[in-house]
Amino acid sequence: MPASFRSHAWLALVAGVAFAGGATAATLPVLAAPRIFAPGVISGPANDESPTFSPDGNTLLFTRSGAGGGTIMESHRVDGHWSTPRIASFSGAWPELAPQFSPDGSYVVYVSIRRTDSTPAQQQVNLWRVDHHGSGWGQPVRLPAAVNIGNAVWKASIAQDGSIYFLSIDAGKDKGKRLYVSHVAHGAYQPAQPLAFSHYGDDDVDPEIAPDGSFMVFASDHRLPGDSKDHLFIVFREGGGWGAPQAIRYAGDDARGFSTDYLPHLGPDHRTLYFTSDRTEAVAHYPHTPAQAREYLQRVEAWDNGNFNAWSVSLAPLLEAHKAAL
């Protein structure tokens, strides 16, 4: 959730170790260069964020936004291609974003500023749940106060055991950002607890937990000295706690200055990472041939215009390297 996105007009509606958090970060391999996801369909000329997938990989949800707000879009895989996105039936009335499928695909949790008579006045941004029934959707329900803590709660991620991880922005901490988890016991969410590695001042956002809880990917705009953009980090489970967050690096990530990378989602294989970025493709050297000029213009009109889009990269080398080091 980059600072530029947080400052969009729709938010006004609700009134020592370089780059890494630990000395072991250098042991992580550099990943391959990311690839744009579904250009011209999912990644288009608007701000199109990374998708969350149903377990079978045939349905996805993502946020499409402009200056006036975000809307959750739905697309289906048909004959190996993604269908033209449509507004999800549960979205559109209010600014909404960051949908997240549960591991079994039975429900989705997302961020909304929608109001109800029972919504506390000081809570402006909340997590909501909508159940998935066959090919349709139920009625959205606001998650309980054990989860919707603080002034604003963003971007949920759900583990196999039902635990929900999320970002809370606490107005009492100078609007500091911190990652939390609410575990489930006896069918109910328990009071949320902060994650031990995440502190006010780290500006950690957008948690994405592996279904088995073995690792988490998140973004931060305060862990890289001298750079205020959001970058992706990974932290592995160590016993009953967490290790030190480590930077996710990929080929060419700083070739033209770092991009803003945030909102990670794991694909159905749990090894492919989808994320939102304002990165662009390299432009051919000038002067352009007529063919190069046409190709460049077509790409700009389709998606490559500096707005945020969805990208993907395989985490397999990183996960395998971590396993080998155990």
N, C-alpha and C positions, 0 to 999 in steps of 0.2 A: 504494500500500500504506500506508494511514493508520496512525498510531500506535495508534488504537483497535483496528484489525484485527490489528495485530502483537501486541497484548496479550491477544487472545482466549485462552480456556483451552486451545484446541488447540495453541497455540504452546508452552505449558508442557510439552506432551508431548515435545518435542524439546530439553527443558531449555535609498548616495547616491542611487539611482534607484528610486523606489517601484515595487514589484511586478515589476520586470524586471531582466534581467541585462545589458542594454545600452542605450545612449542611443537606439537606433533603434526601441525597442519601441513608441513612440507612433505609428509609421507603420503598424502593423498595424490593420486594421479590427476593430471590435467585431462579433462574430458574432451571429446570431439566437439567441433563447432556445432552449435544448435541449428536446427532447421525450422523454417517458418511452417506453421501448422495450417493446412487447408487454406492456402492463400486465395483470396477472392471469394471465399465462401464463409468460413468461420473468421479468419483473419481478413478483415476488410478495411475500408477507408476510415471507419469510425474508430473509437477506442474499443478494441475487442480483447477481453481478458481470457486467461487460460481456462480450459474446460475441465469440468468434472464429469466422469464417465459412470454409466451403469456398469455393474459387474461383468455383463456379457460384452461390453464395449460397443453396443449398438445404439445407445442413446447418450447424448451429451447435453449439458447445460453450460452456459457461459453468460457473462455480462457484456452487453453492448451499451456504450454510454457516450454522451456528449456533454456540453456545458450545462444542460438542464437536468441531468440525472442519469441513472443507470436503469436498465431493464434486463431481466433474465430471459435469455433466448434458449430455444430448444431445437435440436437437430437430430436426425436419425440416419444411420448408415443404411444406404439402399444400393445394392449391387456394387458394393465396395467404395461408394462415394457418399459424402455427407450431403444431406438434403439442405435446401435453402432454409436458413434458420427462421423460426416463427416465435412470436412472444409466447412464453410458457403461460398456460391458462391461469396460473396462480399469481402471475406478476403483471406489472403494467400500471396499476393504479397509483403506486407509490414508487419513489426512488429505491431501488433494491440492487443488491450485488452479491458476489461471492457465494454462489450455490455450492453445496457439497453433498454428494451422495453418501449414504451410509454404506458400510462394506457389503451388506446383503442387498442393497438397492431398494429397500422397502420404504425409505423416506429420504428427504432432502432437508438440510438445514441451510438457512441463508440469512443475509443481513437485510433489514428493512427499517425504515422510519415510520411505518404505518402505526397508527394510534388506535387504542381501544379505551373504553371508559376506565379500565382497571390499570392502564399503563401509568406508572409513577411519573409525575410531571418532570422530574429531573433526569429521567432516562430518555435519551433522544434517539439512540440507535440500538436496536435489539436484535437478538437471534430468534428466528421463527422456524417452525417445522411444518412441512407438508408431506403427507403420506402419499406413496406411489401405489396406485391400484391398477394393475394390468397396464393398459395404455393411457390411463388418465390420472388425475391428481385430486386429492381431497381438499379440505378447507385448511388454510394456514392457521397454526396455533402458536402463540408466543410461548417460548420456553420459560420455565419457572425462574424465580428470583435467585435460586442457587447458581444458575448459569448467568442470567442477565444482571451482572453486578456493575457497579460504577456508573459513570455518565454515558458511556458508549461501549458496546461490545461488538466485535468484528470477527469475520473469517473463522468459521468453525472447521474442525477436522475430527473425524470420529474413528475410534479404534474398534477392533472386533468385539471387545467386551462391553461396548457401549459408552466408554469414557469419551468425553467431549473436550477437546482442546481448543482454545480460542485466545484472542487478543482483547484485553480490556484497556480502555483509555480512562485514566482516573483523574478527574478534575481536581481532586484533593492533592494530587502530586504534580501540580503544574501541568496537568494533562499528560502525564507520563504514560508510556506504553509498556505493558508487560504481558507475558504469556501465562496462561492459567490452564488448569485441568479440573473438571468436575467428574468424579467417578460415579458409577451407578451401584447402588446397594439396595436390595429388596425392591427392585423396580423403580427406584427414584434417584434423581440426581442428588449428590451430596454437595455441601458447600464447597465452592471452588477454592482451589489452593494454587498459589503461584509456583511456577516451575523453578527449581533451585538455580538453574544456570542463567535465568532471565531476571534482570534487575532494572529498576527505573534508571534511566540514563543510557541503557543499552539500545533502547528504541527497537526492540524485537517485535516483529509483526508477522502475521500470516502463517501460523503453524500448519504443517502438513505431516500428520503422524502415519507411519506405516501401520497397516491393519494389525500386525502382531505386536506393535509397540516397540520394535527393536531399534528404530531410528526416527528422527524427525528432521524435516527440512523447513527452514523458515527464512525470513528476510530481515535485514537490519540496515538502517542508514547511519549507524553510529559506531560500528565495529571496525571500520576501515579508517585509520587516521588520515585526515586531509581530504576525505571524499564524503560528501553528504548524500550520495545516491544510495538507493536500496540495492543490496547485494544478497545473494543466496548463501546460506550456511547450512551445515548438517551437523547433527549431534547424535551420538550413539548411546544406547542404553548400556549402562555398566552396573551389573548387579541390580540392586534396588534403586539406583539413582541414574544420573546422566554424566557423561564425560564432558570434555570441553568442546564448545562449538568450533567448527573448522570451516574455512571458506571453501566453497565450490568454485573451482576455476575451470574454464573451458577455453579451447583454442581460439585465439583472436579476441578474447574478452576486453583487452585493453588496447587493441590495435589502433583504434580511432578515438580513444578515451572511453572510459567505462560507460556502459549503458545503465539504465535503471531497470533492475530485474526484481520482480516480486511476485506474489500470489502463486506459490508453487502448488501443483497438484500431481499426484501419482496416477499413472495410467492403470488400466486393468491388470497389467502384468506386474505392477508394484515396483518396476525397475526403470520405467521410462518416466522422466520428469517433464511435465508441462509447466511453463511459467509465462508470466506477462513481461514484456520488455518493449522499450522504445528503440531498440537496435534496428538498424536498417542494413540492406545489402550494400556492398561496395559498388561504387559507380565506376564504370569503365572510363579510362583516361580520355581526356579531350584532346583533339576534336573528335566528336562522335560521327560515325557513319550514319547515313539515313536509317539503316536497320537498327543500329544501336539507339538512336534517338527515339524510334518508335517503341522499341522494347522497354526503354526506360520510362516513357510516358505511360505505357500500358501497365507497368508495375506500380507506378505512383497512383494511377487511377484505381487499381485493384486493391492496394494495401500499403505500399512502401512509401508513406508520406510523413514519417516521423511520429505518427500516433502510436499508441500502445497496441500490440498484437500478441498472439499466442505463439510460443516457440516450444520445441521439444528437444530433449537430449537424453541419451541413455546414461543411467547411473550405474550400469553393470560393472564397469572397471573399478569404480570407487567402492562399491559394495563388496566386490571380490577382494580388493586390496585390504579392506578392513577385516574381512573374515580371515584372510591369510595371516594377518598380523596378530590374531588372537592366540 
